[in-house]
Amino acid sequence: METEKQIKIITRADLDENNFYKHSDSLECEEGIEIEAGLSTVKFKQKLISKKYIWAKAGSGIKAGEGIKAGEGIKAGWGIE
């Protein structure tokens, strides 16, 4: 039996006025990370790490001060820094 897919979805509500992830300096998780479309560059002060994948949908990109890692791959509509 297949279990429900585990995904962390980042939305506009998760970002501060400067587009930084506002819940912590880093985001590290076991599940896949998806960034909603149209958020421009989503910023992390330190790290963004997923054991599965990271997907920034169209009109969104990723910037992390200390690095970005994903076990199965990274995709970004506007780029990765």
PDB file of N, CA, C and O in Angstrom, chain B, residues numbered from 101:
ATOM      1  N   MET B 101       0.844  -1.185   0.000  1.00  0.00           N
ATOM      2  CA  MET B 101       0.000   0.000   0.000  1.00  0.00           C
ATOM      3  C   MET B 101       0.886   1.244   0.000  1.00  0.00           C
ATOM      4  O   MET B 101       1.798   1.362   0.818  1.00  0.00           O
ATOM      5  N   GLU B 102       0.619   2.158  -0.907  1.00  0.00           N
ATOM      6  CA  GLU B 102       1.408   3.391  -1.017  1.00  0.00           C
ATOM      7  C   GLU B 102       0.883   4.436  -0.033  1.00  0.00           C
ATOM      8  O   GLU B 102      -0.325   4.636   0.093  1.00  0.00           O
ATOM      9  N   THR B 103       1.812   5.098   0.662  1.00  0.00           N
ATOM     10  CA  THR B 103       1.406   6.138   1.610  1.00  0.00           C
ATOM     11  C   THR B 103       1.260   7.474   0.896  1.00  0.00           C
ATOM     12  O   THR B 103       1.779   7.656  -0.204  1.00  0.00           O
ATOM     13  N   GLU B 104       0.551   8.406   1.525  1.00  0.00           N
ATOM     14  CA  GLU B 104       0.351   9.736   0.953  1.00  0.00           C
ATOM     15  C   GLU B 104       1.693  10.446   0.790  1.00  0.00           C
ATOM     16  O   GLU B 104       2.547  10.375   1.674  1.00  0.00           O
ATOM     17  N   LYS B 105       1.876  11.121  -0.327  1.00  0.00           N
ATOM     18  CA  LYS B 105       3.109  11.844  -0.626  1.00  0.00           C
ATOM     19  C   LYS B 105       3.319  12.978   0.382  1.00  0.00           C
ATOM     20  O   LYS B 105       2.417  13.785   0.608  1.00  0.00           O
ATOM     21  N   GLN B 106       4.489  13.034   0.976  1.00  0.00           N
ATOM     22  CA  GLN B 106       4.818  14.063   1.954  1.00  0.00           C
ATOM     23  C   GLN B 106       5.483  15.236   1.244  1.00  0.00           C
ATOM     24  O   GLN B 106       6.524  15.075   0.607  1.00  0.00           O
ATOM     25  N   ILE B 107       4.877  16.421   1.356  1.00  0.00           N
ATOM     26  CA  ILE B 107       5.396  17.615   0.695  1.00  0.00           C
ATOM     27  C   ILE B 107       5.289  18.803   1.643  1.00  0.00           C
ATOM     28  O   ILE B 107       4.264  18.986   2.300  1.00  0.00           O
ATOM     29  N   LYS B 108       6.345  19.612   1.715  1.00  0.00           N
ATOM     30  CA  LYS B 108       6.324  20.893   2.420  1.00  0.00           C
ATOM     31  C   LYS B 108       6.111  21.946   1.343  1.00  0.00           C
ATOM     32  O   LYS B 108       6.955  22.108   0.460  1.00  0.00           O
ATOM     33  N   ILE B 109       4.987  22.669   1.405  1.00  0.00           N
ATOM     34  CA  ILE B 109       4.686  23.696   0.407  1.00  0.00           C
ATOM     35  C   ILE B 109       4.925  25.073   1.015  1.00  0.00           C
ATOM     36  O   ILE B 109       4.371  25.401   2.064  1.00  0.00           O
ATOM     37  N   ILE B 110       5.755  25.877   0.349  1.00  0.00           N
ATOM     38  CA  ILE B 110       6.040  27.245   0.791  1.00  0.00           C
ATOM     39  C   ILE B 110       5.142  28.192   0.005  1.00  0.00           C
ATOM     40  O   ILE B 110       5.115  28.170  -1.225  1.00  0.00           O
ATOM     41  N   THR B 111       4.403  29.027   0.744  1.00  0.00           N
ATOM     42  CA  THR B 111       3.473  29.980   0.140  1.00  0.00           C
ATOM     43  C   THR B 111       3.888  31.399   0.521  1.00  0.00           C
ATOM     44  O   THR B 111       4.823  31.585   1.299  1.00  0.00           O
ATOM     45  N   ARG B 112       3.200  32.391  -0.020  1.00  0.00           N
ATOM     46  CA  ARG B 112       3.459  33.800   0.308  1.00  0.00           C
ATOM     47  C   ARG B 112       3.377  34.024   1.824  1.00  0.00           C
ATOM     48  O   ARG B 112       4.125  34.839   2.364  1.00  0.00           O
ATOM     49  N   ALA B 113       2.492  33.322   2.504  1.00  0.00           N
ATOM     50  CA  ALA B 113       2.314  33.464   3.955  1.00  0.00           C
ATOM     51  C   ALA B 113       3.556  33.047   4.748  1.00  0.00           C
ATOM     52  O   ALA B 113       3.710  33.447   5.902  1.00  0.00           O
ATOM     53  N   ASP B 114       4.441  32.247   4.144  1.00  0.00           N
ATOM     54  CA  ASP B 114       5.664  31.791   4.808  1.00  0.00           C
ATOM     55  C   ASP B 114       6.822  32.777   4.659  1.00  0.00           C
ATOM     56  O   ASP B 114       7.902  32.538   5.199  1.00  0.00           O
ATOM     57  N   LEU B 115       6.616  33.883   3.934  1.00  0.00           N
ATOM     58  CA  LEU B 115       7.693  34.819   3.623  1.00  0.00           C
ATOM     59  C   LEU B 115       7.466  36.166   4.303  1.00  0.00           C
ATOM     60  O   LEU B 115       6.328  36.590   4.505  1.00  0.00           O
ATOM     61  N   ASP B 116       8.575  36.835   4.653  1.00  0.00           N
ATOM     62  CA  ASP B 116       8.456  38.189   5.212  1.00  0.00           C
ATOM     63  C   ASP B 116       8.406  39.209   4.068  1.00  0.00           C
ATOM     64  O   ASP B 116       8.347  38.827   2.900  1.00  0.00           O
ATOM     65  N   GLU B 117       8.430  40.492   4.399  1.00  0.00           N
ATOM     66  CA  GLU B 117       8.305  41.543   3.386  1.00  0.00           C
ATOM     67  C   GLU B 117       9.483  41.597   2.407  1.00  0.00           C
ATOM     68  O   GLU B 117       9.376  42.210   1.345  1.00  0.00           O
ATOM     69  N   ASN B 118      10.614  40.954   2.762  1.00  0.00           N
ATOM     70  CA  ASN B 118      11.788  40.917   1.877  1.00  0.00           C
ATOM     71  C   ASN B 118      11.951  39.563   1.180  1.00  0.00           C
ATOM     72  O   ASN B 118      13.005  39.287   0.607  1.00  0.00           O
ATOM     73  N   ASN B 119      10.929  38.729   1.225  1.00  0.00           N
ATOM     74  CA  ASN B 119      10.896  37.400   0.616  1.00  0.00           C
ATOM     75  C   ASN B 119      11.791  36.375   1.301  1.00  0.00           C
ATOM     76  O   ASN B 119      12.145  35.366   0.691  1.00  0.00           O
ATOM     77  N   PHE B 120      12.165  36.615   2.561  1.00  0.00           N
ATOM     78  CA  PHE B 120      12.895  35.616   3.346  1.00  0.00           C
ATOM     79  C   PHE B 120      11.903  34.673   4.004  1.00  0.00           C
ATOM     80  O   PHE B 120      10.836  35.097   4.448  1.00  0.00           O
ATOM     81  N   TYR B 121      12.256  33.385   4.067  1.00  0.00           N
ATOM     82  CA  TYR B 121      11.462  32.405   4.806  1.00  0.00           C
ATOM     83  C   TYR B 121      11.441  32.855   6.260  1.00  0.00           C
ATOM     84  O   TYR B 121      12.501  33.013   6.866  1.00  0.00           O
ATOM     85  N   LYS B 122      10.261  33.065   6.833  1.00  0.00           N
ATOM     86  CA  LYS B 122      10.168  33.733   8.132  1.00  0.00           C
ATOM     87  C   LYS B 122      10.078  32.810   9.344  1.00  0.00           C
ATOM     88  O   LYS B 122      10.097  33.294  10.476  1.00  0.00           O
ATOM     89  N   HIS B 123       9.982  31.515   9.144  1.00  0.00           N
ATOM     90  CA  HIS B 123       9.819  30.607  10.281  1.00  0.00           C
ATOM     91  C   HIS B 123      11.142  30.202  10.933  1.00  0.00           C
ATOM     92  O   HIS B 123      11.160  29.808  12.099  1.00  0.00           O
ATOM     93  N   SER B 124      12.241  30.295  10.196  1.00  0.00           N
ATOM     94  CA  SER B 124      13.568  29.966  10.731  1.00  0.00           C
ATOM     95  C   SER B 124      14.621  30.396   9.706  1.00  0.00           C
ATOM     96  O   SER B 124      14.283  30.729   8.569  1.00  0.00           O
ATOM     97  N   ASP B 125      15.890  30.389  10.105  1.00  0.00           N
ATOM     98  CA  ASP B 125      16.970  30.765   9.187  1.00  0.00           C
ATOM     99  C   ASP B 125      17.203  29.705   8.114  1.00  0.00           C
ATOM    100  O   ASP B 125      17.658  30.024   7.016  1.00  0.00           O
ATOM    101  N   SER B 126      16.892  28.435   8.426  1.00  0.00           N
ATOM    102  CA  SER B 126      17.082  27.317   7.501  1.00  0.00           C
ATOM    103  C   SER B 126      15.817  26.482   7.447  1.00  0.00           C
ATOM    104  O   SER B 126      14.975  26.543   8.343  1.00  0.00           O
ATOM    105  N   LEU B 127      15.693  25.695   6.376  1.00  0.00           N
ATOM    106  CA  LEU B 127      14.628  24.711   6.281  1.00  0.00           C
ATOM    107  C   LEU B 127      15.276  23.398   5.881  1.00  0.00           C
ATOM    108  O   LEU B 127      15.860  23.289   4.803  1.00  0.00           O
ATOM    109  N   GLU B 128      15.172  22.400   6.750  1.00  0.00           N
ATOM    110  CA  GLU B 128      15.692  21.067   6.484  1.00  0.00           C
ATOM    111  C   GLU B 128      14.574  20.083   6.773  1.00  0.00           C
ATOM    112  O   GLU B 128      13.995  20.102   7.859  1.00  0.00           O
ATOM    113  N   CYS B 129      14.260  19.206   5.795  1.00  0.00           N
ATOM    114  CA  CYS B 129      13.185  18.254   6.025  1.00  0.00           C
ATOM    115  C   CYS B 129      13.383  16.975   5.226  1.00  0.00           C
ATOM    116  O   CYS B 129      14.172  16.925   4.283  1.00  0.00           O
ATOM    117  N   GLU B 130      12.654  15.951   5.621  1.00  0.00           N
ATOM    118  CA  GLU B 130      12.702  14.638   4.972  1.00  0.00           C
ATOM    119  C   GLU B 130      11.879  14.634   3.683  1.00  0.00           C
ATOM    120  O   GLU B 130      12.233  13.945   2.726  1.00  0.00           O
ATOM    121  N   GLU B 131      10.787  15.398   3.652  1.00  0.00           N
ATOM    122  CA  GLU B 131       9.878  15.375   2.511  1.00  0.00           C
ATOM    123  C   GLU B 131      10.332  16.304   1.383  1.00  0.00           C
ATOM    124  O   GLU B 131      11.303  17.047   1.526  1.00  0.00           O
ATOM    125  N   GLY B 132       9.611  16.249   0.258  1.00  0.00           N
ATOM    126  CA  GLY B 132       9.867  17.163  -0.842  1.00  0.00           C
ATOM    127  C   GLY B 132       9.454  18.574  -0.457  1.00  0.00           C
ATOM    128  O   GLY B 132       8.563  18.758   0.372  1.00  0.00           O
ATOM    129  N   ILE B 133      10.104  19.577  -1.059  1.00  0.00           N
ATOM    130  CA  ILE B 133       9.781  20.982  -0.818  1.00  0.00           C
ATOM    131  C   ILE B 133       9.323  21.579  -2.141  1.00  0.00           C
ATOM    132  O   ILE B 133      10.030  21.492  -3.145  1.00  0.00           O
ATOM    133  N   GLU B 134       8.131  22.190  -2.141  1.00  0.00           N
ATOM    134  CA  GLU B 134       7.625  22.875  -3.322  1.00  0.00           C
ATOM    135  C   GLU B 134       7.372  24.329  -2.965  1.00  0.00           C
ATOM    136  O   GLU B 134       6.785  24.631  -1.926  1.00  0.00           O
ATOM    137  N   ILE B 135       7.818  25.230  -3.834  1.00  0.00           N
ATOM    138  CA  ILE B 135       7.622  26.671  -3.652  1.00  0.00           C
ATOM    139  C   ILE B 135       6.569  27.108  -4.656  1.00  0.00           C
ATOM    140  O   ILE B 135       6.730  26.910  -5.860  1.00  0.00           O
ATOM    141  N   GLU B 136       5.499  27.698  -4.163  1.00  0.00           N
ATOM    142  CA  GLU B 136       4.400  28.147  -5.013  1.00  0.00           C
ATOM    143  C   GLU B 136       4.885  28.999  -6.176  1.00  0.00           C
ATOM    144  O   GLU B 136       5.926  29.650  -6.085  1.00  0.00           O
ATOM    145  N   ALA B 137       4.141  28.994  -7.253  1.00  0.00           N
ATOM    146  CA  ALA B 137       4.460  29.806  -8.431  1.00  0.00           C
ATOM    147  C   ALA B 137       4.279  31.293  -8.130  1.00  0.00           C
ATOM    148  O   ALA B 137       3.446  31.678  -7.309  1.00  0.00           O
ATOM    149  N   GLY B 138       5.077  32.121  -8.812  1.00  0.00           N
ATOM    150  CA  GLY B 138       4.907  33.569  -8.770  1.00  0.00           C
ATOM    151  C   GLY B 138       5.413  34.271  -7.529  1.00  0.00           C
ATOM    152  O   GLY B 138       4.981  35.388  -7.242  1.00  0.00           O
ATOM    153  N   LEU B 139       6.313  33.658  -6.784  1.00  0.00           N
ATOM    154  CA  LEU B 139       6.827  34.274  -5.550  1.00  0.00           C
ATOM    155  C   LEU B 139       8.138  35.021  -5.752  1.00  0.00           C
ATOM    156  O   LEU B 139       8.686  35.551  -4.785  1.00  0.00           O
ATOM    157  N   SER B 140       8.654  35.081  -6.962  1.00  0.00           N
ATOM    158  CA  SER B 140       9.950  35.692  -7.242  1.00  0.00           C
ATOM    159  C   SER B 140      11.030  34.856  -6.545  1.00  0.00           C
ATOM    160  O   SER B 140      10.860  33.645  -6.400  1.00  0.00           O
ATOM    161  N   THR B 141      12.132  35.469  -6.112  1.00  0.00           N
ATOM    162  CA  THR B 141      13.199  34.711  -5.449  1.00  0.00           C
ATOM    163  C   THR B 141      12.888  34.556  -3.966  1.00  0.00           C
ATOM    164  O   THR B 141      12.797  35.540  -3.232  1.00  0.00           O
ATOM    165  N   VAL B 142      12.728  33.313  -3.539  1.00  0.00           N
ATOM    166  CA  VAL B 142      12.495  32.992  -2.131  1.00  0.00           C
ATOM    167  C   VAL B 142      13.853  32.814  -1.479  1.00  0.00           C
ATOM    168  O   VAL B 142      14.681  32.043  -1.965  1.00  0.00           O
ATOM    169  N   LYS B 143      14.092  33.533  -0.364  1.00  0.00           N
ATOM    170  CA  LYS B 143      15.412  33.574   0.256  1.00  0.00           C
ATOM    171  C   LYS B 143      15.425  32.855   1.608  1.00  0.00           C
ATOM    172  O   LYS B 143      14.453  32.884   2.363  1.00  0.00           O
ATOM    173  N   PHE B 144      16.559  32.212   1.882  1.00  0.00           N
ATOM    174  CA  PHE B 144      16.810  31.556   3.163  1.00  0.00           C
ATOM    175  C   PHE B 144      18.123  32.100   3.696  1.00  0.00           C
ATOM    176  O   PHE B 144      19.104  32.166   2.956  1.00  0.00           O
ATOM    177  N   LYS B 145      18.164  32.495   4.972  1.00  0.00           N
ATOM    178  CA  LYS B 145      19.380  33.080   5.540  1.00  0.00           C
ATOM    179  C   LYS B 145      20.512  32.067   5.604  1.00  0.00           C
ATOM    180  O   LYS B 145      21.681  32.432   5.478  1.00  0.00           O
ATOM    181  N   GLN B 146      20.174  30.796   5.798  1.00  0.00           N
ATOM    182  CA  GLN B 146      21.219  29.782   5.862  1.00  0.00           C
ATOM    183  C   GLN B 146      21.002  28.702   4.812  1.00  0.00           C
ATOM    184  O   GLN B 146      21.398  28.885   3.661  1.00  0.00           O
ATOM    185  N   LYS B 147      20.378  27.571   5.178  1.00  0.00           N
ATOM    186  CA  LYS B 147      20.319  26.414   4.287  1.00  0.00           C
ATOM    187  C   LYS B 147      18.901  26.031   3.905  1.00  0.00           C
ATOM    188  O   LYS B 147      17.946  26.295   4.636  1.00  0.00           O
ATOM    189  N   LEU B 148      18.787  25.398   2.734  1.00  0.00           N
ATOM    190  CA  LEU B 148      17.560  24.763   2.279  1.00  0.00           C
ATOM    191  C   LEU B 148      17.932  23.337   1.892  1.00  0.00           C
ATOM    192  O   LEU B 148      18.676  23.126   0.934  1.00  0.00           O
ATOM    193  N   ILE B 149      17.414  22.354   2.637  1.00  0.00           N
ATOM    194  CA  ILE B 149      17.806  20.959   2.419  1.00  0.00           C
ATOM    195  C   ILE B 149      16.573  20.064   2.454  1.00  0.00           C
ATOM    196  O   ILE B 149      15.748  20.157   3.363  1.00  0.00           O
ATOM    197  N   SER B 150      16.461  19.194   1.449  1.00  0.00           N
ATOM    198  CA  SER B 150      15.406  18.190   1.397  1.00  0.00           C
ATOM    199  C   SER B 150      16.040  16.850   1.053  1.00  0.00           C
ATOM    200  O   SER B 150      16.923  16.783   0.197  1.00  0.00           O
ATOM    201  N   LYS B 151      15.599  15.788   1.708  1.00  0.00           N
ATOM    202  CA  LYS B 151      16.091  14.449   1.352  1.00  0.00           C
ATOM    203  C   LYS B 151      15.435  13.955   0.067  1.00  0.00           C
ATOM    204  O   LYS B 151      15.922  13.008  -0.550  1.00  0.00           O
ATOM    205  N   LYS B 152      14.329  14.590  -0.344  1.00  0.00           N
ATOM    206  CA  LYS B 152      13.619  14.197  -1.563  1.00  0.00           C
ATOM    207  C   LYS B 152      13.974  15.144  -2.711  1.00  0.00           C
ATOM    208  O   LYS B 152      14.916  14.883  -3.458  1.00  0.00           O
ATOM    209  N   TYR B 153      13.228  16.240  -2.856  1.00  0.00           N
ATOM    210  CA  TYR B 153      13.433  17.167  -3.974  1.00  0.00           C
ATOM    211  C   TYR B 153      13.031  18.578  -3.565  1.00  0.00           C
ATOM    212  O   TYR B 153      12.341  18.775  -2.564  1.00  0.00           O
ATOM    213  N   ILE B 154      13.470  19.557  -4.353  1.00  0.00           N
ATOM    214  CA  ILE B 154      13.069  20.953  -4.193  1.00  0.00           C
ATOM    215  C   ILE B 154      12.584  21.425  -5.557  1.00  0.00           C
ATOM    216  O   ILE B 154      13.281  21.272  -6.560  1.00  0.00           O
ATOM    217  N   TRP B 155      11.376  22.004  -5.589  1.00  0.00           N
ATOM    218  CA  TRP B 155      10.797  22.464  -6.848  1.00  0.00           C
ATOM    219  C   TRP B 155      10.227  23.861  -6.645  1.00  0.00           C
ATOM    220  O   TRP B 155       9.239  24.037  -5.932  1.00  0.00           O
ATOM    221  N   ALA B 156      10.854  24.854  -7.273  1.00  0.00           N
ATOM    222  CA  ALA B 156      10.337  26.226  -7.289  1.00  0.00           C
ATOM    223  C   ALA B 156       9.570  26.372  -8.592  1.00  0.00           C
ATOM    224  O   ALA B 156      10.162  26.355  -9.671  1.00  0.00           O
ATOM    225  N   LYS B 157       8.262  26.514  -8.495  1.00  0.00           N
ATOM    226  CA  LYS B 157       7.413  26.549  -9.681  1.00  0.00           C
ATOM    227  C   LYS B 157       7.618  27.845 -10.474  1.00  0.00           C
ATOM    228  O   LYS B 157       8.324  28.746 -10.022  1.00  0.00           O
ATOM    229  N   ALA B 158       7.003  27.936 -11.649  1.00  0.00           N
ATOM    230  CA  ALA B 158       7.186  29.063 -12.570  1.00  0.00           C
ATOM    231  C   ALA B 158       7.049  30.407 -11.858  1.00  0.00           C
ATOM    232  O   ALA B 158       6.107  30.627 -11.097  1.00  0.00           O
ATOM    233  N   GLY B 159       8.000  31.299 -12.119  1.00  0.00           N
ATOM    234  CA  GLY B 159       7.970  32.630 -11.514  1.00  0.00           C
ATOM    235  C   GLY B 159       8.544  32.675 -10.113  1.00  0.00           C
ATOM    236  O   GLY B 159       8.442  33.694  -9.431  1.00  0.00           O
ATOM    237  N   SER B 160       9.150  31.575  -9.675  1.00  0.00           N
ATOM    238  CA  SER B 160       9.794  31.519  -8.356  1.00  0.00           C
ATOM    239  C   SER B 160      11.211  31.003  -8.523  1.00  0.00           C
ATOM    240  O   SER B 160      11.488  30.222  -9.434  1.00  0.00           O
ATOM    241  N   GLY B 161      12.112  31.437  -7.643  1.00  0.00           N
ATOM    242  CA  GLY B 161      13.489  30.980  -7.635  1.00  0.00           C
ATOM    243  C   GLY B 161      13.926  30.782  -6.192  1.00  0.00           C
ATOM    244  O   GLY B 161      13.144  30.995  -5.266  1.00  0.00           O
ATOM    245  N   ILE B 162      15.179  30.372  -6.003  1.00  0.00           N
ATOM    246  CA  ILE B 162      15.686  30.048  -4.667  1.00  0.00           C
ATOM    247  C   ILE B 162      17.036  30.721  -4.451  1.00  0.00           C
ATOM    248  O   ILE B 162      17.880  30.736  -5.347  1.00  0.00           O
ATOM    249  N   LYS B 163      17.236  31.276  -3.263  1.00  0.00           N
ATOM    250  CA  LYS B 163      18.532  31.810  -2.861  1.00  0.00           C
ATOM    251  C   LYS B 163      18.758  31.419  -1.398  1.00  0.00           C
ATOM    252  O   LYS B 163      17.912  31.673  -0.541  1.00  0.00           O
ATOM    253  N   ALA B 164      19.924  30.792  -1.121  1.00  0.00           N
ATOM    254  CA  ALA B 164      20.245  30.387   0.248  1.00  0.00           C
ATOM    255  C   ALA B 164      21.680  30.759   0.558  1.00  0.00           C
ATOM    256  O   ALA B 164      22.580  30.489  -0.237  1.00  0.00           O
ATOM    257  N   GLY B 165      21.902  31.378   1.709  1.00  0.00           N
ATOM    258  CA  GLY B 165      23.217  31.869   2.099  1.00  0.00           C
ATOM    259  C   GLY B 165      24.276  30.797   2.221  1.00  0.00           C
ATOM    260  O   GLY B 165      25.423  31.023   1.836  1.00  0.00           O
ATOM    261  N   GLU B 166      23.920  29.621   2.752  1.00  0.00           N
ATOM    262  CA  GLU B 166      24.925  28.584   2.999  1.00  0.00           C
ATOM    263  C   GLU B 166      24.770  27.351   2.130  1.00  0.00           C
ATOM    264  O   GLU B 166      25.551  26.410   2.276  1.00  0.00           O
ATOM    265  N   GLY B 167      23.794  27.314   1.229  1.00  0.00           N
ATOM    266  CA  GLY B 167      23.690  26.193   0.304  1.00  0.00           C
ATOM    267  C   GLY B 167      22.302  25.622   0.162  1.00  0.00           C
ATOM    268  O   GLY B 167      21.420  25.835   0.994  1.00  0.00           O
ATOM    269  N   ILE B 168      22.135  24.867  -0.953  1.00  0.00           N
ATOM    270  CA  ILE B 168      20.886  24.211  -1.292  1.00  0.00           C
ATOM    271  C   ILE B 168      21.214  22.775  -1.667  1.00  0.00           C
ATOM    272  O   ILE B 168      22.092  22.538  -2.497  1.00  0.00           O
ATOM    273  N   LYS B 169      20.511  21.801  -1.059  1.00  0.00           N
ATOM    274  CA  LYS B 169      20.753  20.395  -1.355  1.00  0.00           C
ATOM    275  C   LYS B 169      19.430  19.666  -1.455  1.00  0.00           C
ATOM    276  O   LYS B 169      18.492  19.956  -0.713  1.00  0.00           O
ATOM    277  N   ALA B 170      19.359  18.704  -2.391  1.00  0.00           N
ATOM    278  CA  ALA B 170      18.177  17.844  -2.510  1.00  0.00           C
ATOM    279  C   ALA B 170      18.629  16.470  -2.969  1.00  0.00           C
ATOM    280  O   ALA B 170      19.439  16.354  -3.889  1.00  0.00           O
ATOM    281  N   GLY B 171      18.113  15.437  -2.337  1.00  0.00           N
ATOM    282  CA  GLY B 171      18.494  14.066  -2.655  1.00  0.00           C
ATOM    283  C   GLY B 171      18.134  13.644  -4.071  1.00  0.00           C
ATOM    284  O   GLY B 171      18.920  12.954  -4.720  1.00  0.00           O
ATOM    285  N   GLU B 172      16.960  14.042  -4.571  1.00  0.00           N
ATOM    286  CA  GLU B 172      16.489  13.586  -5.869  1.00  0.00           C
ATOM    287  C   GLU B 172      16.500  14.662  -6.952  1.00  0.00           C
ATOM    288  O   GLU B 172      16.160  14.363  -8.097  1.00  0.00           O
ATOM    289  N   GLY B 173      16.877  15.908  -6.636  1.00  0.00           N
ATOM    290  CA  GLY B 173      16.964  16.933  -7.669  1.00  0.00           C
ATOM    291  C   GLY B 173      16.366  18.258  -7.269  1.00  0.00           C
ATOM    292  O   GLY B 173      15.602  18.350  -6.308  1.00  0.00           O
ATOM    293  N   ILE B 174      16.729  19.303  -8.034  1.00  0.00           N
ATOM    294  CA  ILE B 174      16.275  20.669  -7.790  1.00  0.00           C
ATOM    295  C   ILE B 174      15.820  21.267  -9.116  1.00  0.00           C
ATOM    296  O   ILE B 174      16.510  21.148 -10.128  1.00  0.00           O
ATOM    297  N   LYS B 175      14.638  21.920  -9.104  1.00  0.00           N
ATOM    298  CA  LYS B 175      14.137  22.639 -10.276  1.00  0.00           C
ATOM    299  C   LYS B 175      13.706  24.029  -9.812  1.00  0.00           C
ATOM    300  O   LYS B 175      13.114  24.170  -8.741  1.00  0.00           O
ATOM    301  N   ALA B 176      13.998  25.045 -10.605  1.00  0.00           N
ATOM    302  CA  ALA B 176      13.567  26.398 -10.264  1.00  0.00           C
ATOM    303  C   ALA B 176      13.178  27.168 -11.507  1.00  0.00           C
ATOM    304  O   ALA B 176      13.919  27.183 -12.490  1.00  0.00           O
ATOM    305  N   GLY B 177      12.024  27.806 -11.472  1.00  0.00           N
ATOM    306  CA  GLY B 177      11.537  28.585 -12.608  1.00  0.00           C
ATOM    307  C   GLY B 177      12.401  29.793 -12.918  1.00  0.00           C
ATOM    308  O   GLY B 177      12.669  30.074 -14.086  1.00  0.00           O
ATOM    309  N   TRP B 178      12.849  30.524 -11.878  1.00  0.00           N
ATOM    310  CA  TRP B 178      13.628  31.752 -12.064  1.00  0.00           C
ATOM    311  C   TRP B 178      15.095  31.581 -11.721  1.00  0.00           C
ATOM    312  O   TRP B 178      15.848  32.548 -11.841  1.00  0.00           O
ATOM    313  N   GLY B 179      15.536  30.435 -11.310  1.00  0.00           N
ATOM    314  CA  GLY B 179      16.948  30.226 -11.038  1.00  0.00           C
ATOM    315  C   GLY B 179      17.253  29.878  -9.598  1.00  0.00           C
ATOM    316  O   GLY B 179      16.402  29.953  -8.712  1.00  0.00           O
ATOM    317  N   ILE B 180      18.499  29.495  -9.401  1.00  0.00           N
ATOM    318  CA  ILE B 180      18.999  29.060  -8.105  1.00  0.00           C
ATOM    319  C   ILE B 180      20.297  29.809  -7.830  1.00  0.00           C
ATOM    320  O   ILE B 180      21.184  29.860  -8.683  1.00  0.00           O
ATOM    321  N   GLU B 181      20.409  30.405  -6.607  1.00  0.00           N
ATOM    322  CA  GLU B 181      21.643  31.109  -6.238  1.00  0.00           C
ATOM    323  C   GLU B 181      22.193  30.522  -4.959  1.00  0.00           C
ATOM    324  O   GLU B 181      23.231  30.971  -4.470  1.00  0.00           O
TER     325      GLU B 181
END
